[in-house]
């Protein structure tokens, strides 16, 4: 029963993510895009938490916490923790960024990188 609710929450979060992307891309005002970007951040954090529940991996909860803190602390400014994370993740994200253009300034390459890593993990399992 709990797994069914987790999968239902994941599906609803996916729908909300798509709707927020549409609002981000089509928002007539800059304020609409800012709000949509904040909503995307919250949905991404909830997606990480749902993945932690599905996979039974506590490390994802730590990642969600760090991601949440980085999104709210000095957004748009230099942050040493964000710089370290960027340095670690850039080699993985660079090939995706070459193929996937940003959508209205939103970089979707991490989403596709996570999907590719999960597919590779399922193939190797």
Biopython code that builds the backbone (N, CA, C, O; Angstrom):
import numpy as np
from Bio.PDB.StructureBuilder import StructureBuilder

atoms = [
    (1, "UNK", "N", (0.817, -1.192, 0.000)),
    (1, "UNK", "CA", (0.000, 0.000, 0.000)),
    (1, "UNK", "C", (0.861, 1.257, 0.000)),
    (1, "UNK", "O", (0.578, 2.214, -0.719)),
    (2, "UNK", "N", (1.924, 1.245, 0.819)),
    (2, "UNK", "CA", (2.796, 2.415, 0.895)),
    (2, "UNK", "C", (3.521, 2.637, -0.423)),
    (2, "UNK", "O", (3.702, 3.775, -0.857)),
    (3, "UNK", "N", (3.937, 1.536, -1.061)),
    (3, "UNK", "CA", (4.626, 1.678, -2.353)),
    (3, "UNK", "C", (3.710, 2.273, -3.405)),
    (3, "UNK", "O", (4.148, 3.086, -4.219)),
    (4, "UNK", "N", (2.442, 1.880, -3.402)),
    (4, "UNK", "CA", (1.482, 2.435, -4.362)),
    (4, "UNK", "C", (1.325, 3.935, -4.153)),
    (4, "UNK", "O", (1.229, 4.693, -5.118)),
    (5, "UNK", "N", (1.299, 4.365, -2.890)),
    (5, "UNK", "CA", (1.187, 5.795, -2.608)),
    (5, "UNK", "C", (2.441, 6.547, -3.035)),
    (5, "UNK", "O", (2.358, 7.679, -3.512)),
    (6, "UNK", "N", (3.601, 5.918, -2.865)),
    (6, "UNK", "CA", (4.848, 6.558, -3.295)),
    (6, "UNK", "C", (4.864, 6.714, -4.810)),
    (6, "UNK", "O", (5.267, 7.756, -5.326)),
    (7, "UNK", "N", (4.421, 5.670, -5.529)),
    (7, "UNK", "CA", (4.381, 5.758, -6.988)),
    (7, "UNK", "C", (3.336, 6.779, -7.459)),
    (7, "UNK", "O", (3.553, 7.474, -8.452)),
    (8, "UNK", "N", (2.217, 6.869, -6.756)),
    (8, "UNK", "CA", (1.208, 7.881, -7.088)),
    (8, "UNK", "C", (1.775, 9.280, -6.856)),
    (8, "UNK", "O", (1.576, 10.175, -7.677)),
    (9, "UNK", "N", (2.481, 9.469, -5.740)),
    (9, "UNK", "CA", (3.102, 10.766, -5.468)),
    (9, "UNK", "C", (4.153, 11.097, -6.526)),
    (9, "UNK", "O", (4.295, 12.253, -6.922)),
    (10, "UNK", "N", (4.883, 10.089, -6.979)),
    (10, "UNK", "CA", (5.885, 10.311, -8.030)),
    (10, "UNK", "C", (5.222, 10.739, -9.331)),
    (10, "UNK", "O", (5.704, 11.646, -10.010)),
    (11, "UNK", "N", (4.123, 10.090, -9.676)),
    (11, "UNK", "CA", (3.415, 10.457, -10.900)),
    (11, "UNK", "C", (2.862, 11.874, -10.812)),
    (11, "UNK", "O", (2.955, 12.638, -11.774)),
    (12, "UNK", "N", (2.296, 12.225, -9.680)),
    (12, "UNK", "CA", (1.768, 13.581, -9.498)),
    (12, "UNK", "C", (2.891, 14.620, -9.513)),
    (12, "UNK", "O", (2.719, 15.715, -10.048)),
    (13, "UNK", "N", (4.031, 14.278, -8.929)),
    (13, "UNK", "CA", (5.177, 15.193, -8.962)),
    (13, "UNK", "C", (5.673, 15.365, -10.393)),
    (13, "UNK", "O", (6.074, 16.463, -10.779)),
    (14, "UNK", "N", (5.653, 14.297, -11.183)),
    (14, "UNK", "CA", (6.043, 14.388, -12.588)),
    (14, "UNK", "C", (5.122, 15.297, -13.380)),
    (14, "UNK", "O", (5.579, 16.101, -14.192)),
    (15, "UNK", "N", (3.828, 15.169, -13.145)),
    (15, "UNK", "CA", (2.858, 16.044, -13.819)),
    (15, "UNK", "C", (3.075, 17.499, -13.395)),
    (15, "UNK", "O", (3.057, 18.404, -14.229)),
    (16, "UNK", "N", (3.277, 17.711, -12.107)),
    (16, "UNK", "CA", (3.531, 19.072, -11.618)),
    (16, "UNK", "C", (4.814, 19.642, -12.218)),
    (16, "UNK", "O", (4.880, 20.833, -12.520)),
    (17, "UNK", "N", (5.837, 18.798, -12.393)),
    (17, "UNK", "CA", (7.095, 19.232, -12.992)),
    (17, "UNK", "C", (6.868, 19.691, -14.428)),
    (17, "UNK", "O", (7.376, 20.734, -14.839)),
    (18, "UNK", "N", (6.105, 18.912, -15.186)),
    (18, "UNK", "CA", (5.818, 19.293, -16.578)),
    (18, "UNK", "C", (5.024, 20.595, -16.650)),
    (18, "UNK", "O", (5.304, 21.447, -17.493)),
    (19, "UNK", "N", (4.044, 20.749, -15.779)),
    (19, "UNK", "CA", (3.259, 21.988, -15.763)),
    (19, "UNK", "C", (4.120, 23.192, -15.375)),
    (19, "UNK", "O", (3.944, 24.282, -15.918)),
    (20, "UNK", "N", (5.042, 22.996, -14.445)),
    (20, "UNK", "CA", (5.929, 24.091, -14.048)),
    (20, "UNK", "C", (6.886, 24.460, -15.184)),
    (20, "UNK", "O", (7.210, 25.634, -15.364)),
    (21, "UNK", "N", (7.338, 23.467, -15.949)),
    (21, "UNK", "CA", (8.197, 23.756, -17.107)),
    (21, "UNK", "C", (7.428, 24.567, -18.137)),
    (21, "UNK", "O", (7.971, 25.502, -18.725)),
    (22, "UNK", "N", (6.161, 24.214, -18.360)),
    (22, "UNK", "CA", (5.336, 24.977, -19.300)),
    (22, "UNK", "C", (5.180, 26.414, -18.810)),
    (22, "UNK", "O", (5.286, 27.351, -19.601)),
    (23, "UNK", "N", (4.930, 26.596, -17.515)),
    (23, "UNK", "CA", (4.793, 27.949, -16.971)),
    (23, "UNK", "C", (6.115, 28.702, -17.098)),
    (23, "UNK", "O", (6.125, 29.901, -17.376)),
    (24, "UNK", "N", (7.225, 28.002, -16.897)),
    (24, "UNK", "CA", (8.533, 28.633, -17.009)),
    (24, "UNK", "C", (8.799, 29.069, -18.445)),
    (24, "UNK", "O", (9.331, 30.155, -18.675)),
    (25, "UNK", "N", (8.438, 28.239, -19.402)),
    (25, "UNK", "CA", (8.704, 28.545, -20.817)),
    (25, "UNK", "C", (7.742, 29.592, -21.371)),
    (25, "UNK", "O", (8.137, 30.436, -22.175)),
    (26, "UNK", "N", (6.487, 29.541, -20.945)),
    (26, "UNK", "CA", (5.469, 30.412, -21.534)),
    (26, "UNK", "C", (5.097, 31.612, -20.671)),
    (26, "UNK", "O", (4.315, 32.464, -21.092)),
    (27, "UNK", "N", (5.652, 31.681, -19.474)),
    (27, "UNK", "CA", (5.277, 32.776, -18.575)),
    (27, "UNK", "C", (5.496, 34.132, -19.214)),
    (27, "UNK", "O", (6.610, 34.441, -19.636)),
    (28, "UNK", "N", (4.460, 34.943, -19.293)),
    (28, "UNK", "CA", (4.625, 36.220, -19.976)),
    (28, "UNK", "C", (5.502, 37.212, -19.211)),
    (28, "UNK", "O", (6.099, 38.102, -19.816)),
    (29, "UNK", "N", (5.583, 37.067, -17.910)),
    (29, "UNK", "CA", (6.362, 38.002, -17.093)),
    (29, "UNK", "C", (7.556, 37.293, -16.462)),
    (29, "UNK", "O", (7.560, 36.071, -16.311)),
    (30, "UNK", "N", (8.553, 38.066, -16.101)),
    (30, "UNK", "CA", (9.724, 37.512, -15.424)),
    (30, "UNK", "C", (9.338, 36.919, -14.071)),
    (30, "UNK", "O", (9.931, 35.937, -13.627)),
    (31, "UNK", "N", (8.342, 37.519, -13.419)),
    (31, "UNK", "CA", (7.890, 37.018, -12.118)),
    (31, "UNK", "C", (7.340, 35.600, -12.266)),
    (31, "UNK", "O", (7.566, 34.755, -11.400)),
    (32, "UNK", "N", (6.618, 35.333, -13.361)),
    (32, "UNK", "CA", (6.089, 33.994, -13.608)),
    (32, "UNK", "C", (7.224, 32.983, -13.728)),
    (32, "UNK", "O", (7.122, 31.863, -13.228)),
    (33, "UNK", "N", (8.288, 33.376, -14.383)),
    (33, "UNK", "CA", (9.431, 32.473, -14.562)),
    (33, "UNK", "C", (10.161, 32.228, -13.241)),
    (33, "UNK", "O", (10.620, 31.114, -12.985)),
    (34, "UNK", "N", (10.271, 33.246, -12.414)),
    (34, "UNK", "CA", (10.925, 33.089, -11.115)),
    (34, "UNK", "C", (10.124, 32.146, -10.235)),
    (34, "UNK", "O", (10.689, 31.254, -9.602)),
    (35, "UNK", "N", (8.819, 32.336, -10.190)),
    (35, "UNK", "CA", (7.962, 31.460, -9.387)),
    (35, "UNK", "C", (8.022, 30.037, -9.924)),
    (35, "UNK", "O", (8.106, 29.088, -9.145)),
    (36, "UNK", "N", (7.981, 29.877, -11.247)),
    (36, "UNK", "CA", (8.046, 28.543, -11.839)),
    (36, "UNK", "C", (9.379, 27.877, -11.512)),
    (36, "UNK", "O", (9.422, 26.674, -11.252)),
    (37, "UNK", "N", (10.459, 28.644, -11.523)),
    (37, "UNK", "CA", (11.765, 28.073, -11.190)),
    (37, "UNK", "C", (11.807, 27.614, -9.732)),
    (37, "UNK", "O", (12.366, 26.559, -9.434)),
    (38, "UNK", "N", (11.221, 28.393, -8.825)),
    (38, "UNK", "CA", (11.148, 27.975, -7.421)),
    (38, "UNK", "C", (10.312, 26.706, -7.273)),
    (38, "UNK", "O", (10.660, 25.809, -6.504)),
    (39, "UNK", "N", (9.217, 26.638, -8.008)),
    (39, "UNK", "CA", (8.377, 25.435, -7.972)),
    (39, "UNK", "C", (9.154, 24.232, -8.501)),
    (39, "UNK", "O", (9.062, 23.140, -7.939)),
    (40, "UNK", "N", (9.918, 24.421, -9.575)),
    (40, "UNK", "CA", (10.732, 23.330, -10.105)),
    (40, "UNK", "C", (11.756, 22.855, -9.080)),
    (40, "UNK", "O", (12.017, 21.657, -8.972)),
    (41, "UNK", "N", (12.329, 23.776, -8.338)),
    (41, "UNK", "CA", (13.291, 23.408, -7.292)),
    (41, "UNK", "C", (12.619, 22.566, -6.215)),
    (41, "UNK", "O", (13.168, 21.551, -5.786)),
    (42, "UNK", "N", (11.453, 22.974, -5.784)),
    (42, "UNK", "CA", (10.731, 22.230, -4.749)),
    (42, "UNK", "C", (10.333, 20.855, -5.255)),
    (42, "UNK", "O", (10.438, 19.873, -4.521)),
    (43, "UNK", "N", (9.877, 20.771, -6.501)),
    (43, "UNK", "CA", (9.497, 19.476, -7.067)),
    (43, "UNK", "C", (10.716, 18.579, -7.207)),
    (43, "UNK", "O", (10.625, 17.375, -6.967)),
    (44, "UNK", "N", (11.848, 19.143, -7.590)),
    (44, "UNK", "CA", (13.076, 18.341, -7.703)),
    (44, "UNK", "C", (13.477, 17.783, -6.339)),
    (44, "UNK", "O", (13.892, 16.629, -6.237)),
    (45, "UNK", "N", (13.356, 18.586, -5.308)),
    (45, "UNK", "CA", (13.683, 18.117, -3.964)),
    (45, "UNK", "C", (12.733, 16.998, -3.552)),
    (45, "UNK", "O", (13.166, 15.991, -2.993)),
    (46, "UNK", "N", (11.447, 17.167, -3.824)),
    (46, "UNK", "CA", (10.497, 16.101, -3.488)),
    (46, "UNK", "C", (10.772, 14.845, -4.311)),
    (46, "UNK", "O", (10.581, 13.734, -3.816)),
    (47, "UNK", "N", (11.216, 15.001, -5.551)),
    (47, "UNK", "CA", (11.574, 13.844, -6.376)),
    (47, "UNK", "C", (12.762, 13.093, -5.800)),
    (47, "UNK", "O", (12.792, 11.863, -5.829)),
    (48, "UNK", "N", (13.735, 13.814, -5.280)),
    (48, "UNK", "CA", (14.896, 13.165, -4.654)),
    (48, "UNK", "C", (14.458, 12.402, -3.402)),
    (48, "UNK", "O", (14.923, 11.289, -3.153)),
    (49, "UNK", "N", (13.572, 12.998, -2.628)),
    (49, "UNK", "CA", (13.074, 12.326, -1.423)),
    (49, "UNK", "C", (12.275, 11.079, -1.807)),
    (49, "UNK", "O", (12.420, 10.038, -1.167)),
    (50, "UNK", "N", (11.435, 11.167, -2.838)),
    (50, "UNK", "CA", (10.687, 9.998, -3.284)),
    (50, "UNK", "C", (11.620, 8.907, -3.800)),
    (50, "UNK", "O", (11.379, 7.723, -3.566)),
    (51, "UNK", "N", (12.673, 9.294, -4.493)),
    (51, "UNK", "CA", (13.661, 8.306, -4.954)),
    (51, "UNK", "C", (14.330, 7.633, -3.767)),
    (51, "UNK", "O", (14.602, 6.433, -3.808)),
    (52, "UNK", "N", (14.597, 8.394, -2.709)),
    (52, "UNK", "CA", (15.187, 7.809, -1.501)),
    (52, "UNK", "C", (14.247, 6.780, -0.881)),
    (52, "UNK", "O", (14.690, 5.735, -0.404)),
    (53, "UNK", "N", (12.955, 7.076, -0.888)),
    (53, "UNK", "CA", (11.994, 6.131, -0.334)),
    (53, "UNK", "C", (11.886, 4.869, -1.186)),
    (53, "UNK", "O", (11.819, 3.761, -0.653)),
    (54, "UNK", "N", (11.868, 5.035, -2.498)),
    (54, "UNK", "CA", (11.739, 3.884, -3.395)),
    (54, "UNK", "C", (12.985, 3.013, -3.342)),
    (54, "UNK", "O", (12.887, 1.788, -3.283)),
    (55, "UNK", "N", (14.149, 3.637, -3.363)),
    (55, "UNK", "CA", (15.419, 2.906, -3.424)),
    (55, "UNK", "C", (15.921, 2.455, -2.052)),
    (55, "UNK", "O", (16.883, 1.692, -1.970)),
    (56, "UNK", "N", (15.289, 2.913, -0.983)),
    (56, "UNK", "CA", (15.756, 2.631, 0.379)),
    (56, "UNK", "C", (17.202, 3.063, 0.588)),
    (56, "UNK", "O", (18.000, 2.336, 1.180)),
    (57, "UNK", "N", (17.528, 4.243, 0.099)),
    (57, "UNK", "CA", (18.879, 4.784, 0.245)),
    (57, "UNK", "C", (18.800, 6.117, 0.974)),
    (57, "UNK", "O", (18.199, 7.074, 0.486)),
    (58, "UNK", "N", (19.400, 6.164, 2.120)),
    (58, "UNK", "CA", (19.352, 7.350, 2.958)),
    (58, "UNK", "C", (20.204, 8.474, 2.375)),
    (58, "UNK", "O", (19.941, 9.647, 2.636)),
    (59, "UNK", "N", (21.220, 8.127, 1.589)),
    (59, "UNK", "CA", (22.116, 9.146, 1.035)),
    (59, "UNK", "C", (21.347, 10.156, 0.178)),
    (59, "UNK", "O", (21.721, 11.328, 0.117)),
    (60, "UNK", "N", (20.274, 9.708, -0.484)),
    (60, "UNK", "CA", (19.485, 10.623, -1.299)),
    (60, "UNK", "C", (18.844, 11.716, -0.450)),
    (60, "UNK", "O", (18.656, 12.841, -0.915)),
    (61, "UNK", "N", (18.510, 11.386, 0.785)),
    (61, "UNK", "CA", (17.933, 12.397, 1.668)),
    (61, "UNK", "C", (18.966, 13.477, 1.996)),
    (61, "UNK", "O", (18.625, 14.655, 2.096)),
    (62, "UNK", "N", (20.221, 13.075, 2.162)),
    (62, "UNK", "CA", (21.281, 14.053, 2.384)),
    (62, "UNK", "C", (21.473, 14.938, 1.155)),
    (62, "UNK", "O", (21.669, 16.148, 1.272)),
    (63, "UNK", "N", (21.413, 14.320, -0.020)),
    (63, "UNK", "CA", (21.534, 15.083, -1.265)),
    (63, "UNK", "C", (20.389, 16.073, -1.391)),
    (63, "UNK", "O", (20.601, 17.220, -1.784)),
    (64, "UNK", "N", (19.181, 15.643, -1.064)),
    (64, "UNK", "CA", (18.016, 16.536, -1.127)),
    (64, "UNK", "C", (18.186, 17.709, -0.167)),
    (64, "UNK", "O", (17.846, 18.842, -0.505)),
    (65, "UNK", "N", (18.705, 17.443, 1.018)),
    (65, "UNK", "CA", (18.907, 18.506, 1.999)),
    (65, "UNK", "C", (19.934, 19.521, 1.507)),
    (65, "UNK", "O", (19.714, 20.728, 1.604)),
    (66, "UNK", "N", (21.059, 19.030, 0.977)),
    (66, "UNK", "CA", (22.089, 19.940, 0.459)),
    (66, "UNK", "C", (21.547, 20.742, -0.713)),
    (66, "UNK", "O", (21.788, 21.945, -0.811)),
    (67, "UNK", "N", (20.809, 20.074, -1.608)),
    (67, "UNK", "CA", (20.234, 20.755, -2.766)),
    (67, "UNK", "C", (19.255, 21.841, -2.326)),
    (67, "UNK", "O", (19.245, 22.939, -2.882)),
    (68, "UNK", "N", (18.447, 21.532, -1.339)),
    (68, "UNK", "CA", (17.479, 22.512, -0.835)),
    (68, "UNK", "C", (18.189, 23.707, -0.212)),
    (68, "UNK", "O", (17.822, 24.857, -0.454)),
    (69, "UNK", "N", (19.202, 23.426, 0.587)),
    (69, "UNK", "CA", (19.934, 24.524, 1.220)),
    (69, "UNK", "C", (20.636, 25.397, 0.192)),
    (69, "UNK", "O", (20.620, 26.623, 0.299)),
    (70, "UNK", "N", (21.253, 24.770, -0.805)),
    (70, "UNK", "CA", (21.942, 25.551, -1.831)),
    (70, "UNK", "C", (20.976, 26.388, -2.667)),
    (70, "UNK", "O", (21.340, 27.463, -3.145)),
    (71, "UNK", "N", (19.763, 25.908, -2.843)),
    (71, "UNK", "CA", (18.817, 26.660, -3.661)),
    (71, "UNK", "C", (18.286, 27.897, -2.937)),
    (71, "UNK", "O", (17.811, 28.833, -3.579)),
    (72, "UNK", "N", (18.362, 27.907, -1.616)),
    (72, "UNK", "CA", (17.823, 29.035, -0.867)),
    (72, "UNK", "C", (18.883, 29.954, -0.278)),
    (72, "UNK", "O", (18.581, 31.090, 0.088)),
    (73, "UNK", "N", (20.113, 29.482, -0.181)),
    (73, "UNK", "CA", (21.180, 30.293, 0.407)),
    (73, "UNK", "C", (21.945, 30.989, -0.707)),
    (73, "UNK", "O", (22.594, 30.330, -1.520)),
    (74, "UNK", "N", (21.878, 32.287, -0.753)),
    (74, "UNK", "CA", (22.641, 33.110, -1.690)),
    (74, "UNK", "C", (22.498, 32.617, -3.124)),
    (74, "UNK", "O", (23.491, 32.371, -3.809)),
    (75, "UNK", "N", (21.281, 32.477, -3.561)),
    (75, "UNK", "CA", (21.044, 32.032, -4.932)),
    (75, "UNK", "C", (21.585, 33.066, -5.911)),
    (75, "UNK", "O", (21.327, 34.262, -5.770)),
    (76, "UNK", "N", (22.327, 32.604, -6.893)),
    (76, "UNK", "CA", (22.881, 33.476, -7.906)),
    (76, "UNK", "C", (24.207, 34.110, -7.522)),
    (76, "UNK", "O", (24.756, 34.892, -8.298)),
    (77, "UNK", "N", (24.730, 33.799, -6.358)),
    (77, "UNK", "CA", (26.007, 34.339, -5.925)),
    (77, "UNK", "C", (27.015, 33.203, -5.802)),
    (77, "UNK", "O", (26.646, 32.030, -5.838)),
    (78, "UNK", "N", (28.278, 33.556, -5.657)),
    (78, "UNK", "CA", (29.312, 32.539, -5.502)),
    (78, "UNK", "C", (29.131, 31.830, -4.168)),
    (78, "UNK", "O", (28.946, 32.461, -3.128)),
    (79, "UNK", "N", (29.190, 30.519, -4.224)),
    (79, "UNK", "CA", (29.059, 29.698, -3.044)),
    (79, "UNK", "C", (30.121, 28.607, -3.127)),
    (79, "UNK", "O", (30.121, 27.853, -4.100)),
    (80, "UNK", "N", (31.031, 28.482, -2.149)),
    (80, "UNK", "CA", (32.100, 27.492, -2.256)),
    (80, "UNK", "C", (31.599, 26.054, -2.328)),
    (80, "UNK", "O", (32.189, 25.234, -3.031)),
    (81, "UNK", "N", (30.524, 25.733, -1.617)),
    (81, "UNK", "CA", (29.973, 24.375, -1.675)),
    (81, "UNK", "C", (29.409, 24.108, -3.066)),
    (81, "UNK", "O", (29.618, 23.036, -3.633)),
    (82, "UNK", "N", (28.700, 25.083, -3.606)),
    (82, "UNK", "CA", (28.164, 24.929, -4.957)),
    (82, "UNK", "C", (29.287, 24.810, -5.975)),
    (82, "UNK", "O", (29.158, 24.076, -6.955)),
    (83, "UNK", "N", (30.387, 25.520, -5.754)),
    (83, "UNK", "CA", (31.526, 25.426, -6.673)),
    (83, "UNK", "C", (32.135, 24.029, -6.653)),
    (83, "UNK", "O", (32.507, 23.497, -7.699)),
    (84, "UNK", "N", (32.238, 23.435, -5.472)),
    (84, "UNK", "CA", (32.769, 22.065, -5.381)),
    (84, "UNK", "C", (31.825, 21.081, -6.072)),
    (84, "UNK", "O", (32.267, 20.217, -6.829)),
    (85, "UNK", "N", (30.525, 21.215, -5.808)),
    (85, "UNK", "CA", (29.553, 20.330, -6.463)),
    (85, "UNK", "C", (29.584, 20.508, -7.979)),
    (85, "UNK", "O", (29.491, 19.531, -8.723)),
    (86, "UNK", "N", (29.715, 21.748, -8.435)),
    (86, "UNK", "CA", (29.787, 22.013, -9.873)),
    (86, "UNK", "C", (31.031, 21.358, -10.475)),
    (86, "UNK", "O", (30.966, 20.780, -11.560)),
    (87, "UNK", "N", (32.159, 21.446, -9.773)),
    (87, "UNK", "CA", (33.401, 20.832, -10.248)),
    (87, "UNK", "C", (33.266, 19.316, -10.340)),
    (87, "UNK", "O", (33.774, 18.702, -11.279)),
    (88, "UNK", "N", (32.588, 18.713, -9.374)),
    (88, "UNK", "CA", (32.412, 17.263, -9.380)),
    (88, "UNK", "C", (31.421, 16.799, -10.445)),
    (88, "UNK", "O", (31.609, 15.739, -11.041)),
    (89, "UNK", "N", (30.374, 17.575, -10.688)),
    (89, "UNK", "CA", (29.308, 17.148, -11.594)),
    (89, "UNK", "C", (29.537, 17.552, -13.045)),
    (89, "UNK", "O", (28.956, 16.946, -13.945)),
    (90, "UNK", "N", (30.353, 18.541, -13.289)),
    (90, "UNK", "CA", (30.520, 19.066, -14.653)),
    (90, "UNK", "C", (30.988, 18.026, -15.663)),
    (90, "UNK", "O", (30.469, 18.015, -16.779)),
    (91, "UNK", "N", (31.953, 17.136, -15.332)),
    (91, "UNK", "CA", (32.352, 16.138, -16.335)),
    (91, "UNK", "C", (31.207, 15.224, -16.775)),
    (91, "UNK", "O", (31.177, 14.783, -17.924)),
    (92, "UNK", "N", (30.279, 14.940, -15.884)),
    (92, "UNK", "CA", (29.132, 14.112, -16.241)),
    (92, "UNK", "C", (28.095, 14.902, -17.037)),
    (92, "UNK", "O", (27.487, 14.367, -17.964)),
    (93, "UNK", "N", (27.891, 16.161, -16.685)),
    (93, "UNK", "CA", (26.834, 16.952, -17.308)),
    (93, "UNK", "C", (27.240, 17.564, -18.648)),
    (93, "UNK", "O", (26.372, 17.861, -19.468)),
    (94, "UNK", "N", (28.519, 17.756, -18.885)),
    (94, "UNK", "CA", (28.985, 18.425, -20.103)),
    (94, "UNK", "C", (28.473, 17.760, -21.389)),
    (94, "UNK", "O", (28.003, 18.473, -22.275)),
    (95, "UNK", "N", (28.542, 16.417, -21.535)),
    (95, "UNK", "CA", (28.021, 15.812, -22.771)),
    (95, "UNK", "C", (26.524, 16.050, -22.968)),
    (95, "UNK", "O", (26.066, 16.214, -24.098)),
    (96, "UNK", "N", (25.759, 16.069, -21.869)),
    (96, "UNK", "CA", (24.322, 16.314, -21.973)),
    (96, "UNK", "C", (24.039, 17.767, -22.355)),
    (96, "UNK", "O", (23.092, 18.047, -23.091)),
    (97, "UNK", "N", (24.859, 18.682, -21.856)),
    (97, "UNK", "CA", (24.668, 20.100, -22.178)),
    (97, "UNK", "C", (24.972, 20.396, -23.640)),
    (97, "UNK", "O", (24.417, 21.334, -24.211)),
    (98, "UNK", "N", (25.843, 19.608, -24.246)),
    (98, "UNK", "CA", (26.131, 19.802, -25.667)),
    (98, "UNK", "C", (24.936, 19.435, -26.533)),
    (98, "UNK", "O", (24.721, 20.033, -27.587)),
    (99, "UNK", "N", (24.156, 18.452, -26.089)),
    (99, "UNK", "CA", (23.033, 17.939, -26.882)),
    (99, "UNK", "C", (21.719, 18.619, -26.524)),
    (99, "UNK", "O", (20.902, 18.887, -27.405)),
    (100, "UNK", "N", (21.506, 18.900, -25.249)),
    (100, "UNK", "CA", (20.224, 19.429, -24.767)),
    (100, "UNK", "C", (20.364, 20.924, -24.512)),
    (100, "UNK", "O", (21.066, 21.327, -23.585)),
    (101, "UNK", "N", (19.706, 21.751, -25.319)),
    (101, "UNK", "CA", (19.798, 23.196, -25.086)),
    (101, "UNK", "C", (18.977, 23.602, -23.864)),
    (101, "UNK", "O", (18.007, 22.927, -23.519)),
    (102, "UNK", "N", (19.354, 24.692, -23.210)),
    (102, "UNK", "CA", (18.561, 25.160, -22.073)),
    (102, "UNK", "C", (17.170, 25.601, -22.527)),
    (102, "UNK", "O", (17.003, 26.168, -23.607)),
    (103, "UNK", "N", (16.197, 25.334, -21.695)),
    (103, "UNK", "CA", (14.811, 25.688, -21.986)),
    (103, "UNK", "C", (14.475, 26.967, -21.232)),
    (103, "UNK", "O", (14.196, 26.930, -20.034)),
    (104, "UNK", "N", (14.503, 28.091, -21.927)),
    (104, "UNK", "CA", (14.200, 29.369, -21.295)),
    (104, "UNK", "C", (15.159, 29.698, -20.166)),
    (104, "UNK", "O", (14.759, 30.308, -19.175)),
    (105, "UNK", "N", (16.421, 29.303, -20.299)),
    (105, "UNK", "CA", (17.408, 29.555, -19.270)),
    (105, "UNK", "C", (17.513, 28.452, -18.231)),
    (105, "UNK", "O", (18.379, 28.513, -17.358)),
    (106, "UNK", "N", (16.648, 27.442, -18.305)),
    (106, "UNK", "CA", (16.657, 26.330, -17.358)),
    (106, "UNK", "C", (17.498, 25.201, -17.922)),
    (106, "UNK", "O", (17.234, 24.726, -19.027)),
    (107, "UNK", "N", (18.497, 24.771, -17.188)),
    (107, "UNK", "CA", (19.380, 23.686, -17.608)),
    (107, "UNK", "C", (18.767, 22.349, -17.193)),
    (107, "UNK", "O", (18.713, 22.021, -16.007)),
    (108, "UNK", "N", (18.306, 21.584, -18.179)),
    (108, "UNK", "CA", (17.688, 20.295, -17.909)),
    (108, "UNK", "C", (18.672, 19.140, -17.988)),
    (108, "UNK", "O", (18.273, 17.984, -17.842)),
    (109, "UNK", "N", (19.947, 19.424, -18.214)),
    (109, "UNK", "CA", (20.923, 18.347, -18.360)),
    (109, "UNK", "C", (21.033, 17.461, -17.113)),
    (109, "UNK", "O", (21.227, 16.256, -17.271)),
    (110, "UNK", "N", (20.920, 17.984, -15.874)),
    (110, "UNK", "CA", (20.971, 17.072, -14.722)),
    (110, "UNK", "C", (19.833, 16.060, -14.709)),
    (110, "UNK", "O", (20.024, 14.917, -14.294)),
    (111, "UNK", "N", (18.651, 16.470, -15.161)),
    (111, "UNK", "CA", (17.513, 15.544, -15.192)),
    (111, "UNK", "C", (17.815, 14.398, -16.150)),
    (111, "UNK", "O", (17.593, 13.236, -15.813)),
    (112, "UNK", "N", (18.320, 14.716, -17.345)),
    (112, "UNK", "CA", (18.622, 13.683, -18.316)),
    (112, "UNK", "C", (19.821, 12.837, -17.882)),
    (112, "UNK", "O", (19.877, 11.647, -18.194)),
    (113, "UNK", "N", (20.765, 13.425, -17.176)),
    (113, "UNK", "CA", (21.899, 12.656, -16.667)),
    (113, "UNK", "C", (21.432, 11.641, -15.623)),
    (113, "UNK", "O", (21.893, 10.500, -15.614)),
    (114, "UNK", "N", (20.532, 12.050, -14.758)),
    (114, "UNK", "CA", (19.995, 11.128, -13.752)),
    (114, "UNK", "C", (19.224, 10.001, -14.419)),
    (114, "UNK", "O", (19.352, 8.842, -14.025)),
    (115, "UNK", "N", (18.423, 10.334, -15.428)),
    (115, "UNK", "CA", (17.675, 9.296, -16.156)),
    (115, "UNK", "C", (18.637, 8.315, -16.821)),
    (115, "UNK", "O", (18.425, 7.104, -16.764)),
    (116, "UNK", "N", (19.691, 8.830, -17.450)),
    (116, "UNK", "CA", (20.665, 7.958, -18.120)),
    (116, "UNK", "C", (21.394, 7.081, -17.105)),
    (116, "UNK", "O", (21.612, 5.897, -17.362)),
    (117, "UNK", "N", (21.772, 7.638, -15.965)),
    (117, "UNK", "CA", (22.448, 6.848, -14.942)),
    (117, "UNK", "C", (21.533, 5.756, -14.376)),
    (117, "UNK", "O", (21.978, 4.637, -14.120)),
    (118, "UNK", "N", (20.276, 6.086, -14.186)),
    (118, "UNK", "CA", (19.329, 5.081, -13.682)),
    (118, "UNK", "C", (19.118, 3.970, -14.717)),
    (118, "UNK", "O", (19.038, 2.796, -14.358)),
    (119, "UNK", "N", (19.030, 4.338, -15.996)),
    (119, "UNK", "CA", (18.883, 3.328, -17.055)),
    (119, "UNK", "C", (20.114, 2.440, -17.107)),
    (119, "UNK", "O", (19.992, 1.222, -17.244)),
    (120, "UNK", "N", (21.298, 3.032, -16.999)),
    (120, "UNK", "CA", (22.534, 2.261, -17.008)),
    (120, "UNK", "C", (22.595, 1.330, -15.789)),
    (120, "UNK", "O", (23.027, 0.183, -15.897)),
    (121, "UNK", "N", (22.164, 1.831, -14.651)),
    (121, "UNK", "CA", (22.136, 1.002, -13.437)),
    (121, "UNK", "C", (21.203, -0.186, -13.599)),
    (121, "UNK", "O", (21.516, -1.291, -13.157)),
    (122, "UNK", "N", (20.041, 0.040, -14.240)),
    (122, "UNK", "CA", (19.088, -1.067, -14.447)),
    (122, "UNK", "C", (19.638, -2.075, -15.453)),
    (122, "UNK", "O", (19.406, -3.275, -15.314)),
    (123, "UNK", "N", (20.363, -1.600, -16.461)),
    (123, "UNK", "CA", (20.949, -2.513, -17.437)),
    (123, "UNK", "C", (22.045, -3.379, -16.821)),
    (123, "UNK", "O", (22.190, -4.549, -17.174)),
    (124, "UNK", "N", (22.805, -2.807, -15.911)),
    (124, "UNK", "CA", (23.909, -3.533, -15.300)),
    (124, "UNK", "C", (23.454, -4.446, -14.145)),
    (124, "UNK", "O", (24.184, -5.352, -13.745)),
    (125, "UNK", "N", (22.272, -4.205, -13.627)),
    (125, "UNK", "CA", (21.788, -5.003, -12.482)),
    (125, "UNK", "C", (21.300, -6.361, -12.899)),
    (125, "UNK", "O", (20.864, -7.146, -12.056)),
]
sb = StructureBuilder()
sb.init_structure("model")
sb.init_model(0)
sb.init_chain("A")
sb.init_seg("    ")
for serial, (resi, resn, name, xyz) in enumerate(atoms, 1):
    if name == "N":
        sb.init_residue(resn, " ", resi, " ")
    sb.init_atom(name, np.array(xyz, "f"), 0.0, 1.0, " ", f" {name:<3s}", serial, name[0])
structure = sb.get_structure()
